[in-house]
C-alpha cells in the first residue's frame, strides 16, 4: 500500500488538513468491509461526516490510479504459469485456460430518473462488474459501472478486453490459449463458451459444458469472496455512478492484495444473497454478436468441437 501514498498525498494537498495515510487506509478498509454510514465511520475515527466521506473518496481515487499495478493480465512467463495453475486445479480441467470471465451485479441505490436503466432482469438496481480471474481467485481484469439492464455481452463488447479479443487477441493471448465463459458471451478462438441449449444437446456437448462449468466455477468463487469480505458491495450508495465504480475497483484491488498475502477466507457457497448474475437464460440470443461473428466463426467453432471430441473420447 505504500506505493500509493504519494498519490493520496497529491489528492489531499488542498483544503482542510489531510487525514494521515495510515488512518485513511484503515478508514477505507473499514468502509468497504461493513455497511456503516459515513457519520458512523466519522464518529469511529474522530472526524465529521463530510471529512470522513471526502477522505475515503480521495483514497479510493488514489487507489484506482494504481489499478494496473494490482490487477495484472498474465503475459509471457506469467501466462504459462497461469495455464499450469488451472491444470493443477482439478483432474478434469479445461486445457490452455488463462482465465474465467463472468458478470456480477452490484446492488446500488440509483438516481430516481435512471432507475429503469439500472434495473436488471432480477428487478433490482445494479451496476455490472465484469471480471476475469485466475485459478487462485485473483482478478486479472475488471470493468465496472455499466447499468444493470445491460447484458453481459454488451458490457463485454464495450470493455477494453472485449475490444482487444474481438480485434487484436494476439496482443494479450497466445495461440491456443483461451478464456472460459458461459453462453452469454460470444464464442471466439480466445474465448471458449458453453454450448447453448437452442437444440437438444448431444452427450458430447453436455460433457463439454459440464467440464467447462467445473473449471469456470472459480470466477463465481472469486465474486463470493469479494462480496463476502467487502460487505459494502452488497448495497452501494453514493452521489454518482463514478464513485460507486471507484468503490468496486478499490474492493477488487484489496481483494487481490489479501490473496497475495495468503489470507483466504472460507468461501460462501450460498451465492443467492450475493446478487451474483451467473444464471443467464440459455435461450437468450445475442444479436450484438450474431451478425459480425457468424461470417468468420469457423475457427472458434472447430476449436470448441475439437475440445469436446477430445473430452468425449478420453
N, C-alpha and C positions, 0 to 999 in steps of 0.2 A: 504493500500500500504506500510505502514511502515514495514510490515512483511518481505518484500523482500529487504529492504535497506541493510542488511548485505551481501546478495548475490550480489547485484550490486557493493558494495564497493570491494568485493573479486574479481570480474571480472575486476575492473578498478584500481588495485593497482600497475600496471606496465605501463611503457611508460610515455607519457606526463601527466601533472596534469589532474585528472579526473574532469568532469563536476559534480557539486554537485547534489545530489539525486533529489531534488525538480525540478531543471531545467531540468534534464534528463527526469523526469516524464512528464513535460509539453511538452518537445520536442517530446517524443514518442507519446503522445496523439495527438499532432498536426500532426505528420507524418501519423498516422493511419486515422485521420479524414479528410484529404484532399489529393490532388494529387500534391502538390508542390515538386519540385526536392530537392535533398539534398543540392544543392548550395543555393536555395531559403530559405530553412529551416535554413541553417547555417547563412546566412545573417540576418535572422529574430532574431536569438538567439546569434549573435555575435561570431560565430565560422566559421572556413573554412569548405569547403565541406567534406573533409576527416574526420575531427574531429567530425562533426555532424553525419556522416554516422556510424562511429565506436561507438559513444555514444549510438545511437538508437539501433544498433545491440546488443551491450552488455546489454542494458536494457531489450531487448526482450529475450535474453538468460537467464537473471536472473529471469524474469517473468515466463518463461517456467518451471523452476525448481520447482515452487510452483503450477504447474498445478493441482495437486490433492487436494490442499487447496481451490481452487476456482471453479473447475468443479468436482462436487461430485455426485457419484452414490447413490441413496437413498436406505438405508438399515435399517432394524429394524423399529423403530417408524417412520423414515423418509419415508419408503416405504408406510406405512399405510396412512400417511398424503398426500403423492403424489397421491395415488389412490383416496382418498377423494376429492382432488382438481380437478381431472379430472371429478369426478362425479358431482361436483358443477359447472362445466364449462358450461354445456348446458343440456337441458332436455333429448334429445335423445343421451345420451352418450354411450360409449363403456365401460362396466363394467370391473373392475380389471385392468385398464390401468396404467402402471407405466411410460410410455414414448412413444414418437413417433420418428421414425427414417426416415432419408432420406439423399440423397447425393446432394451436391451443387457444381457446377463448378465455381471455382475462375479463372477468366481470367488472363493469365500470358504472359510475353514475354519469350518464351522458347529458350534454346540454339538451333542454327540452325540445328545441327546434330541430335537433338532429336525431331524435330518438329512433325514428324508423330506419335511418341509415345505419345505426349501430345495433339494431335489434337482430340477433342471429336466429337461425332456424329453431333453436330451443326456446325462443321467445324471451330472452333477457338481453340487456345491453352489454356489449363487449367490444374489445379490440382484439385483433388476431396477433398472436405471436407465432411466426413461422420459424422453425428451428431445425438444425441438423445436429446430431450428437454422435460421439464415437462409442466404442464398446465400454469405455469407462464412465459413461453417462455425462461426459463433459461436452458442453456446447461448442461446436466448431463453426457455427454460423447462426446468426439471429437476425430477424427483420420484424419489427413490431410497429403497431399503430394503425393498421388498416381497419376500417369499420367491420363490425361483426357480421354484417349482412353479406360480406364478400366471401365467395367460395375460395377454398384453399388454392385452387388452380389459378384464380385471378390474382391472388396475393403473390403466388409463386411467379407468375408472368411479369409482375411489376417489381419484383425484387432484383437486386444485383445478381444474386445467384441464378435466378431463372433466366435473366438476360444472357449470362455467360454460358449456361448449359444449353440454351437454345441456339446460340450463335457461335460461340467460341469455346466449346467444352474442353479442348486441349489445353486451355490456359490454366485449368485447375485440376483436371483429372487425366491420368494417362490412359492409354487404350486398354480396354477390357475391365478397367476399374469402374465401379458404379456406386451410386446412392440407392437405397431402398425406400420405396414409398408405397402408400396404398393406392387404390384405383382412382382416388380423387385427383391425382397428379397425372401429367402426361407421360406416356411411355417414350423414353429416349434411350439412346445407347448408353448414356451416362446416368440414367435414372430408370431403374427397373421397378415396375409396379406390378401388383397382383392382377390376375385375370378378372375382368368384370363379369358378373353373373347375368349378362344380357341373353345368354343361352344356357342350356344345361351343360355344366362344366364336366369335362372328362375326368377320369380318375387321375390322369397325369397332371391336369390343370389344378385339381383340388390339392394334390400333394405339393405342387409348386407353391400354391397360395399358403398352405399350412407352414411350409418351410420358411417362406419369406416372412410370414407373420411372426414366427417364433424368434427370428432374428431382429425384426423391426420393433419388437416389444421394448427395446432399450430406450427408444425415444419417449414412450409412454412412461417408463420408469423415471427418466430424466425430468419430465414435466411433473410427475408425482413428487419427486424430491424437491424440486423448485418451489412448488406451491405448498408443500408440507413444511418447509423450512422458513419461507418468506410469506407469512400469512397475509401480509398487506395485499398480495396479488389476488386474494380471494374476493376482494371488492375494493376497487380503486376509486378514489375521489380526488380530483384536482381541478384547477381552474381551466386547464386546457388539455387537449389530447397529447400535445407535445410533452407536457410534464408527466402525463401518465406513461408515455412511451419511454421517457428517461428513467422512470421508476422501474419499469420492466427490464430495461437494459442494465441498470445498476444491479438488480437482483440476479440477472443471468451472469454478470461478471463475478459477483461474490460467490455464486453457486460454483463456478469453475475454481475460484481460489480455494474454497473449502475442500473440494475434491482433490485438488493438487496437494493439500496438506493431509490427505488420507483420512478425512473426517466424513465417513459415510454413515448417515443416519439410516434407521430402518425404513425401508420403502413401504409406503402406504398403498396396499393393493386395492383398496376401495377408492376407485377414481371417480365415482359418480358425483360426489360432493365437491370435487376439484374443478368442475366445469371443463373437463378436457373434451376436445372435439375429435374423437377417434372413430365414431360410428357414422361415417359418411355413407349415405344410401348408395348401394351398388348400382341401382338403376339410374342414378343421376348422370346425365350426359354432360360432357364438357365441350360445349360448342366453341369456346375460345381456341381450342387446340385442334379440333377435328379437321377443319379445312386445311390449315397450313401444313400440318404434320402428315396427314394421310397421303400426300403426294410423294413423300420421301421417307417412308416409315419402314421399308423392308428390312433394313439392317437391325433396328431395335426389335422388331417382331421376331426375326430369325434368332437373335441373341437370346431372347426370353424363351423361345421354343427349344433352343438347344440346351439351355439350363434345365428346363422342365423335363426334357427327354433324358438327360444325364441322371437326374434325381430318380426318375421312374425306373430306369434300368439298373440302378445300384441295388 
